Amino acid sequence: MTWRKTDEVSGKLVGGATFTLTAPGATAVDVGDNTGQTGYSGADTDARPGVFRVTGLSWGTYTLTEKSPPDGYHLATASTSFTIGASSLDVTTADVTDERILTFDIEKHSYSDRGQTAPALLDGAAFDLRADDHGHPGAAVSGVLQTGAQPGRFALVDIAPGSYWLVETAAPSGYAPLVAPIAFAVRHDAAHPDGAIDLGSTTDPLVSYDTASRTLRIWDARVVALPSAGGPGTIAFTSAGVALMASAALLWVRARRRRGAASASESSPPTPTSIDTQKAEGL
């Protein structure tokens, strides 16, 4: 008797499952996947991961049920029945497919610290995951968004394909929160057999998705404190400006007075005394 364990979307073989084979009379035996591992002593005689073959079965009707799925997959809940008899001595059942558990990482970063050459993880952020409601954040999605073991790390665990919004509800101290929620879709289809996050047409430079690491990265900008209008932060600049303008005005007035005095001296008529002196010298 032969069966295969495959991925629900890609159809590829997936190793590591364990099945319970129930024989006539309710006798059950667990069949672990023989993947060629050293010391295997189970009933599977096929060493290819994801391919099971059990021989020497007595005639009768059997039930095949998945007991534990491969790592990263949901358990298949349906059982398969088959009969070994004179006309069916070697049975091959339909593939038993499992649905992949989609998990993605989220990292909170900053590039804005002086001297920093690589993104640093930021602690103190908080997020809400919400379902899409006609292009807007809708109801909260519980049990999916989890806080990571390291500061600045989160995870989307066992998230179903669909459209979502990630809302930053608190920013790290000294940083500004995102100005708008992040709209994204979880894809799991023939084009994305391993699952992927699709940010759509977003052009937000503070949000990116890395396919290789399956990580959604979010940056927060550091808050820059500006002096308040008329407050202590402007007094020094205002005083210096006023003093400079006053000095310039004083220099301009003095220069204008000097020019005025010089012009008056050159244009005044000769006095009588100076005329008589000139005549005497001429004589």
C-alpha atoms as a printed R data frame, in Angstrom:
    type eleno elety resid chain resno       x       y      z
1   ATOM     1    CA   MET     A     1   0.000   0.000  0.000
2   ATOM     2    CA   THR     A     2   1.432   3.374 -1.083
3   ATOM     3    CA   TRP     A     3   0.522   7.029 -0.405
4   ATOM     4    CA   ARG     A     4   2.174  10.431 -0.647
5   ATOM     5    CA   LYS     A     5   2.262  13.533  1.524
6   ATOM     6    CA   THR     A     6   2.159  16.773 -0.500
7   ATOM     7    CA   ASP     A     7   1.852  20.532 -0.123
8   ATOM     8    CA   GLU     A     8  -1.690  21.709 -0.793
9   ATOM     9    CA   VAL     A     9  -0.643  24.558 -3.105
10  ATOM    10    CA   SER     A    10   2.567  23.451 -4.817
11  ATOM    11    CA   GLY     A    11   1.892  19.700 -4.900
12  ATOM    12    CA   LYS     A    12   5.486  19.052 -3.826
13  ATOM    13    CA   LEU     A    13   6.363  16.143 -1.564
14  ATOM    14    CA   VAL     A    14   6.682  17.065  2.107
15  ATOM    15    CA   GLY     A    15   8.597  14.835  4.481
16  ATOM    16    CA   GLY     A    16   8.207  14.353  8.206
17  ATOM    17    CA   ALA     A    17   4.571  13.311  8.749
18  ATOM    18    CA   THR     A    18   3.352  10.400 10.846
19  ATOM    19    CA   PHE     A    19   0.195   8.419 10.035
20  ATOM    20    CA   THR     A    20  -1.933   5.946 11.938
21  ATOM    21    CA   LEU     A    21  -2.910   2.897  9.908
22  ATOM    22    CA   THR     A    22  -5.923   1.129 11.413
23  ATOM    23    CA   ALA     A    23  -6.325  -2.498 10.315
24  ATOM    24    CA   PRO     A    24  -9.407  -4.745 10.425
25  ATOM    25    CA   GLY     A    25 -10.324  -5.468 14.027
26  ATOM    26    CA   ALA     A    26  -9.259  -1.907 15.052
27  ATOM    27    CA   THR     A    27  -5.589  -2.793 15.353
28  ATOM    28    CA   ALA     A    28  -3.637   0.421 14.804
29  ATOM    29    CA   VAL     A    29   0.008   1.038 13.974
30  ATOM    30    CA   ASP     A    30   1.818   4.372 13.611
31  ATOM    31    CA   VAL     A    31   3.817   4.827 10.425
32  ATOM    32    CA   GLY     A    32   6.515   7.500 10.577
33  ATOM    33    CA   ASP     A    33   8.067   8.901  7.413
34  ATOM    34    CA   ASN     A    34  11.212   7.059  6.338
35  ATOM    35    CA   THR     A    35  13.353   9.881  4.968
36  ATOM    36    CA   GLY     A    36  16.553   7.872  4.860
37  ATOM    37    CA   GLN     A    37  17.457   8.768  8.427
38  ATOM    38    CA   THR     A    38  19.927   6.604 10.267
39  ATOM    39    CA   GLY     A    39  18.360   4.023 12.561
40  ATOM    40    CA   TYR     A    40  14.849   4.117 11.104
41  ATOM    41    CA   SER     A    41  12.935   0.970 12.068
42  ATOM    42    CA   GLY     A    42   9.349   1.827 11.182
43  ATOM    43    CA   ALA     A    43   6.905   0.304  8.700
44  ATOM    44    CA   ASP     A    44   7.617   2.693  5.805
45  ATOM    45    CA   THR     A    45   9.831   0.912  3.277
46  ATOM    46    CA   ASP     A    46  10.263   3.886  0.915
47  ATOM    47    CA   ALA     A    47  13.124   6.190  1.928
48  ATOM    48    CA   ARG     A    48  11.915   9.144 -0.132
49  ATOM    49    CA   PRO     A    49  10.631  12.001  2.078
50  ATOM    50    CA   GLY     A    50   6.876  12.292  1.713
51  ATOM    51    CA   VAL     A    51   6.406   8.877  0.086
52  ATOM    52    CA   PHE     A    52   5.045   6.012  2.216
53  ATOM    53    CA   ARG     A    53   4.902   2.319  1.367
54  ATOM    54    CA   VAL     A    54   3.729  -0.431  3.728
55  ATOM    55    CA   THR     A    55   3.885  -4.076  2.659
56  ATOM    56    CA   GLY     A    56   2.663  -7.408  4.032
57  ATOM    57    CA   LEU     A    57  -0.861  -6.190  4.844
58  ATOM    58    CA   SER     A    58  -3.608  -8.752  5.346
59  ATOM    59    CA   TRP     A    59  -6.802  -8.603  3.343
60  ATOM    60    CA   GLY     A    60  -9.408  -6.270  4.684
61  ATOM    61    CA   THR     A    61 -10.413  -2.612  4.911
62  ATOM    62    CA   TYR     A    62  -8.002  -0.100  6.442
63  ATOM    63    CA   THR     A    63  -8.228   3.506  7.535
64  ATOM    64    CA   LEU     A    64  -5.355   5.969  7.101
65  ATOM    65    CA   THR     A    65  -5.280   9.069  9.331
66  ATOM    66    CA   GLU     A    66  -2.578  11.664  9.722
67  ATOM    67    CA   LYS     A    67  -1.381  11.708 13.333
68  ATOM    68    CA   SER     A    68   1.197  14.519 13.161
69  ATOM    69    CA   PRO     A    69   1.940  16.841 10.226
70  ATOM    70    CA   PRO     A    70   5.327  17.903  8.894
71  ATOM    71    CA   ASP     A    71   6.855  20.946 10.566
72  ATOM    72    CA   GLY     A    72   5.166  24.130  9.367
73  ATOM    73    CA   TYR     A    73   1.914  22.485  8.267
74  ATOM    74    CA   HIS     A    74  -1.605  22.059  9.560
75  ATOM    75    CA   LEU     A    75  -2.870  18.588 10.346
76  ATOM    76    CA   ALA     A    76  -5.049  16.956  7.686
77  ATOM    77    CA   THR     A    77  -8.314  16.074  9.430
78  ATOM    78    CA   ALA     A    78  -9.851  13.773  6.801
79  ATOM    79    CA   SER     A    79  -9.194  10.020  6.872
80  ATOM    80    CA   THR     A    80  -8.766   7.740  3.849
81  ATOM    81    CA   SER     A    81 -10.175   4.199  3.602
82  ATOM    82    CA   PHE     A    82  -8.946   1.449  1.268
83  ATOM    83    CA   THR     A    83  -9.356  -2.291  0.879
84  ATOM    84    CA   ILE     A    84  -6.748  -4.954  0.316
85  ATOM    85    CA   GLY     A    85  -8.189  -7.989 -1.530
86  ATOM    86    CA   ALA     A    86  -7.855 -10.324 -4.465
87  ATOM    87    CA   SER     A    87  -8.462  -7.542 -6.976
88  ATOM    88    CA   SER     A    88  -6.469  -4.910 -5.108
89  ATOM    89    CA   LEU     A    89  -3.350  -6.391 -3.675
90  ATOM    90    CA   ASP     A    90  -1.240  -3.250 -4.147
91  ATOM    91    CA   VAL     A    91  -3.230  -0.076 -3.451
92  ATOM    92    CA   THR     A    92  -2.115   3.486 -4.102
93  ATOM    93    CA   THR     A    93  -4.295   6.103 -2.435
94  ATOM    94    CA   ALA     A    94  -4.802   9.718 -3.391
95  ATOM    95    CA   ASP     A    95  -2.257  12.184 -2.070
96  ATOM    96    CA   VAL     A    96  -2.778  13.422  1.461
97  ATOM    97    CA   THR     A    97  -2.343  17.195  1.298
98  ATOM    98    CA   ASP     A    98  -1.497  19.609  4.098
99  ATOM    99    CA   GLU     A    99  -1.941  23.360  4.310
100 ATOM   100    CA   ARG     A   100   1.170  25.361  5.105
101 ATOM   101    CA   ILE     A   101   1.210  27.472  8.263
102 ATOM   102    CA   LEU     A   102   2.047  30.983  7.055
103 ATOM   103    CA   THR     A   103   4.350  32.875  9.408
104 ATOM   104    CA   PHE     A   104   6.127  36.183  8.816
105 ATOM   105    CA   ASP     A   105   8.496  38.316 10.892
106 ATOM   106    CA   ILE     A   106   8.104  42.031 11.613
107 ATOM   107    CA   GLU     A   107  11.050  44.246 12.592
108 ATOM   108    CA   LYS     A   108  10.968  47.799 13.926
109 ATOM   109    CA   HIS     A   109  14.019  49.815 12.848
110 ATOM   110    CA   SER     A   110  15.670  53.223 12.939
111 ATOM   111    CA   TYR     A   111  18.450  54.734 10.808
112 ATOM   112    CA   SER     A   112  18.342  58.138 12.453
113 ATOM   113    CA   ASP     A   113  20.907  57.850 15.258
114 ATOM   114    CA   ARG     A   114  24.176  59.758 14.845
115 ATOM   115    CA   GLY     A   115  27.024  57.571 13.600
116 ATOM   116    CA   GLN     A   116  24.697  54.671 12.833
117 ATOM   117    CA   THR     A   117  25.560  52.717  9.679
118 ATOM   118    CA   ALA     A   118  23.045  49.854  9.958
119 ATOM   119    CA   PRO     A   119  19.420  49.720 11.019
120 ATOM   120    CA   ALA     A   120  18.932  49.253 14.741
121 ATOM   121    CA   LEU     A   121  15.993  47.426 16.273
122 ATOM   122    CA   LEU     A   122  13.775  49.706 18.332
123 ATOM   123    CA   ASP     A   123  11.969  48.642 21.472
124 ATOM   124    CA   GLY     A   124   8.714  50.169 22.661
125 ATOM   125    CA   ALA     A   125   6.474  49.988 19.594
126 ATOM   126    CA   ALA     A   126   2.995  48.449 19.655
127 ATOM   127    CA   PHE     A   127   0.766  47.317 16.797
128 ATOM   128    CA   ASP     A   128  -2.769  46.154 16.095
129 ATOM   129    CA   LEU     A   129  -3.607  43.755 13.262
130 ATOM   130    CA   ARG     A   130  -6.943  44.460 11.614
131 ATOM   131    CA   ALA     A   131  -8.889  42.830  8.808
132 ATOM   132    CA   ASP     A   132  -9.605  44.854  5.691
133 ATOM   133    CA   ASP     A   133 -13.073  46.377  5.535
134 ATOM   134    CA   HIS     A   134 -13.644  47.735  2.016
135 ATOM   135    CA   GLY     A   135 -10.279  49.480  1.874
136 ATOM   136    CA   HIS     A   136 -10.180  50.554  5.520
137 ATOM   137    CA   PRO     A   137  -9.003  48.978  8.806
138 ATOM   138    CA   GLY     A   138 -11.802  46.801 10.149
139 ATOM   139    CA   ALA     A   139 -12.210  44.376 13.009
140 ATOM   140    CA   ALA     A   140  -9.215  43.362 15.119
141 ATOM   141    CA   VAL     A   141  -7.623  40.010 14.255
142 ATOM   142    CA   SER     A   142  -6.713  38.159 17.444
143 ATOM   143    CA   GLY     A   143  -4.183  35.409 18.078
144 ATOM   144    CA   VAL     A   144  -1.992  36.159 15.056
145 ATOM   145    CA   LEU     A   145   0.246  39.124 15.928
146 ATOM   146    CA   GLN     A   146   2.797  38.086 18.538
147 ATOM   147    CA   THR     A   147   5.642  39.905 20.282
148 ATOM   148    CA   GLY     A   148   9.076  38.434 19.605
149 ATOM   149    CA   ALA     A   149  11.676  37.397 22.149
150 ATOM   150    CA   GLN     A   150  13.971  40.275 21.118
151 ATOM   151    CA   PRO     A   151  13.150  43.988 21.374
152 ATOM   152    CA   GLY     A   152  11.786  45.391 18.133
153 ATOM   153    CA   ARG     A   153  10.665  42.013 16.793
154 ATOM   154    CA   PHE     A   154   7.131  40.775 16.166
155 ATOM   155    CA   ALA     A   155   5.628  37.886 14.211
156 ATOM   156    CA   LEU     A   156   2.493  37.088 12.247
157 ATOM   157    CA   VAL     A   157   1.864  33.453 13.151
158 ATOM   158    CA   ASP     A   158  -0.559  31.213 11.267
159 ATOM   159    CA   ILE     A   159  -2.069  34.096  9.339
160 ATOM   160    CA   ALA     A   160  -4.614  33.170  6.671
161 ATOM   161    CA   PRO     A   161  -4.386  34.522  3.122
162 ATOM   162    CA   GLY     A   162  -6.300  37.762  2.747
163 ATOM   163    CA   SER     A   163  -6.104  41.549  3.121
164 ATOM   164    CA   TYR     A   164  -5.064  43.239  6.358
165 ATOM   165    CA   TRP     A   165  -3.994  46.495  7.993
166 ATOM   166    CA   LEU     A   166  -1.144  46.914 10.493
167 ATOM   167    CA   VAL     A   167  -1.783  49.880 12.790
168 ATOM   168    CA   GLU     A   168   1.016  51.329 14.909
169 ATOM   169    CA   THR     A   169  -0.635  52.218 18.226
170 ATOM   170    CA   ALA     A   170   2.542  53.324 20.026
171 ATOM   171    CA   ALA     A   171   5.948  54.441 18.787
172 ATOM   172    CA   PRO     A   172   9.268  53.945 20.589
173 ATOM   173    CA   SER     A   173  10.253  56.807 22.899
174 ATOM   174    CA   GLY     A   174  11.712  59.683 20.892
175 ATOM   175    CA   TYR     A   175  10.248  58.504 17.600
176 ATOM   176    CA   ALA     A   176   7.222  59.517 15.592
177 ATOM   177    CA   PRO     A   177   4.603  56.852 14.775
178 ATOM   178    CA   LEU     A   178   3.666  56.044 11.207
179 ATOM   179    CA   VAL     A   179   1.315  58.647  9.788
180 ATOM   180    CA   ALA     A   180  -0.983  55.982  8.323
181 ATOM   181    CA   PRO     A   181  -1.728  52.256  8.819
182 ATOM   182    CA   ILE     A   182   0.063  49.772  6.553
183 ATOM   183    CA   ALA     A   183  -2.187  47.987  4.069
184 ATOM   184    CA   PHE     A   184  -0.948  44.576  2.934
185 ATOM   185    CA   ALA     A   185  -2.141  41.259  1.582
186 ATOM   186    CA   VAL     A   186  -1.015  37.729  2.402
187 ATOM   187    CA   ARG     A   187  -0.631  35.652 -0.760
188 ATOM   188    CA   HIS     A   188  -0.549  31.854 -0.911
189 ATOM   189    CA   ASP     A   189  -1.103  30.531 -4.400
190 ATOM   190    CA   ALA     A   190   0.744  29.028 -7.359
191 ATOM   191    CA   ALA     A   191   2.698  32.259 -7.799
192 ATOM   192    CA   HIS     A   192   3.541  32.341 -4.073
193 ATOM   193    CA   PRO     A   193   3.738  28.672 -3.002
194 ATOM   194    CA   ASP     A   194   5.613  29.494  0.202
195 ATOM   195    CA   GLY     A   195   3.410  32.456  1.039
196 ATOM   196    CA   ALA     A   196   4.339  36.129  0.768
197 ATOM   197    CA   ILE     A   197   3.356  39.605  1.931
198 ATOM   198    CA   ASP     A   198   2.238  41.929 -0.845
199 ATOM   199    CA   LEU     A   199   2.455  45.671 -0.083
200 ATOM   200    CA   GLY     A   200   0.653  46.514 -3.294
201 ATOM   201    CA   SER     A   201   1.436  49.889 -4.801
202 ATOM   202    CA   THR     A   202   2.687  51.513 -1.612
203 ATOM   203    CA   THR     A   203   5.497  54.041 -2.052
204 ATOM   204    CA   ASP     A   204   6.101  54.594  1.668
205 ATOM   205    CA   PRO     A   205   9.914  54.580  2.142
206 ATOM   206    CA   LEU     A   206   9.443  53.595  5.795
207 ATOM   207    CA   VAL     A   207   7.942  50.192  4.941
208 ATOM   208    CA   SER     A   208   9.498  47.281  3.015
209 ATOM   209    CA   TYR     A   209   9.199  43.500  2.676
210 ATOM   210    CA   ASP     A   210  12.170  41.167  2.261
211 ATOM   211    CA   THR     A   211  11.154  38.010  0.397
212 ATOM   212    CA   ALA     A   212  14.225  35.957  1.329
213 ATOM   213    CA   SER     A   213  13.805  36.403  5.091
214 ATOM   214    CA   ARG     A   214   9.998  36.728  4.967
215 ATOM   215    CA   THR     A   215  10.314  39.908  7.019
216 ATOM   216    CA   LEU     A   216   8.232  43.079  7.026
217 ATOM   217    CA   ARG     A   217  10.498  45.972  8.073
218 ATOM   218    CA   ILE     A   218   9.157  49.240  9.438
219 ATOM   219    CA   TRP     A   219  11.195  52.383 10.153
220 ATOM   220    CA   ASP     A   220  10.253  55.201 12.521
221 ATOM   221    CA   ALA     A   221  11.663  58.701 12.149
222 ATOM   222    CA   ARG     A   222  13.236  60.321 15.200
223 ATOM   223    CA   VAL     A   223  11.298  63.254 16.643
224 ATOM   224    CA   VAL     A   224  13.167  66.582 16.198
225 ATOM   225    CA   ALA     A   225  12.331  69.146 18.922
226 ATOM   226    CA   LEU     A   226  11.970  72.634 17.436
227 ATOM   227    CA   PRO     A   227  12.038  75.843 19.551
228 ATOM   228    CA   SER     A   228   8.542  77.089 20.343
229 ATOM   229    CA   ALA     A   229   7.538  80.458 18.831
230 ATOM   230    CA   GLY     A   230   8.632  83.285 21.139
231 ATOM   231    CA   GLY     A   231  10.044  80.850 23.676
232 ATOM   232    CA   PRO     A   232  13.494  80.728 25.231
233 ATOM   233    CA   GLY     A   233  14.882  79.041 22.146
234 ATOM   234    CA   THR     A   234  14.384  82.205 20.027
235 ATOM   235    CA   ILE     A   235  15.512  84.897 22.482
236 ATOM   236    CA   ALA     A   236  19.225  84.616 21.758
237 ATOM   237    CA   PHE     A   237  18.722  84.715 17.981
238 ATOM   238    CA   THR     A   238  16.279  87.641 18.197
239 ATOM   239    CA   SER     A   239  18.528  89.687 20.499
240 ATOM   240    CA   ALA     A   240  21.551  89.152 18.290
241 ATOM   241    CA   GLY     A   241  19.594  90.190 15.222
242 ATOM   242    CA   VAL     A   242  18.288  93.383 16.826
243 ATOM   243    CA   ALA     A   243  21.764  94.347 18.061
244 ATOM   244    CA   LEU     A   244  23.251  93.817 14.628
245 ATOM   245    CA   MET     A   245  20.581  95.932 12.952
246 ATOM   246    CA   ALA     A   246  21.041  98.734 15.516
247 ATOM   247    CA   SER     A   247  24.815  98.786 14.956
248 ATOM   248    CA   ALA     A   248  24.358  98.962 11.209
249 ATOM   249    CA   ALA     A   249  21.867 101.836 11.536
250 ATOM   250    CA   LEU     A   250  24.247 103.804 13.799
251 ATOM   251    CA   LEU     A   251  27.146 103.409 11.371
252 ATOM   252    CA   TRP     A   252  24.934 104.524  8.494
253 ATOM   253    CA   VAL     A   253  23.837 107.689 10.368
254 ATOM   254    CA   ARG     A   254  27.432 108.629 11.244
255 ATOM   255    CA   ALA     A   255  28.606 108.133  7.694
256 ATOM   256    CA   ARG     A   256  25.775 110.246  6.329
257 ATOM   257    CA   ARG     A   257  26.592 113.083  8.753
258 ATOM   258    CA   ARG     A   258  30.236 113.079  7.658
259 ATOM   259    CA   ARG     A   259  29.251 113.223  4.003
260 ATOM   260    CA   GLY     A   260  26.830 116.065  4.746
261 ATOM   261    CA   ALA     A   261  29.450 118.114  6.566
262 ATOM   262    CA   ALA     A   262  31.962 117.720  3.745
263 ATOM   263    CA   SER     A   263  29.466 118.822  1.100
264 ATOM   264    CA   ALA     A   264  28.508 121.917  3.066
265 ATOM   265    CA   SER     A   265  32.156 123.045  3.362
266 ATOM   266    CA   GLU     A   266  32.822 122.736 -0.366
267 ATOM   267    CA   SER     A   267  29.710 124.671 -1.477
268 ATOM   268    CA   SER     A   268  29.834 127.698  1.002
269 ATOM   269    CA   PRO     A   269  30.614 131.213 -0.677
270 ATOM   270    CA   PRO     A   270  33.949 133.083  0.106
271 ATOM   271    CA   THR     A   271  33.824 135.533  3.021
272 ATOM   272    CA   PRO     A   272  34.734 139.280  2.521
273 ATOM   273    CA   THR     A   273  37.967 138.854  4.424
274 ATOM   274    CA   SER     A   274  39.129 136.130  2.122
275 ATOM   275    CA   ILE     A   275  38.315 138.364 -0.962
276 ATOM   276    CA   ASP     A   276  40.400 141.291  0.347
277 ATOM   277    CA   THR     A   277  43.305 138.969  1.047
278 ATOM   278    CA   GLN     A   278  43.166 137.622 -2.471
279 ATOM   279    CA   LYS     A   279  43.186 141.164 -3.977
280 ATOM   280    CA   ALA     A   280  46.157 142.226 -1.842
281 ATOM   281    CA   GLU     A   281  48.152 139.261 -2.921
282 ATOM   282    CA   GLY     A   282  47.314 140.098 -6.519
283 ATOM   283    CA   LEU     A   283  48.643 143.559 -6.150
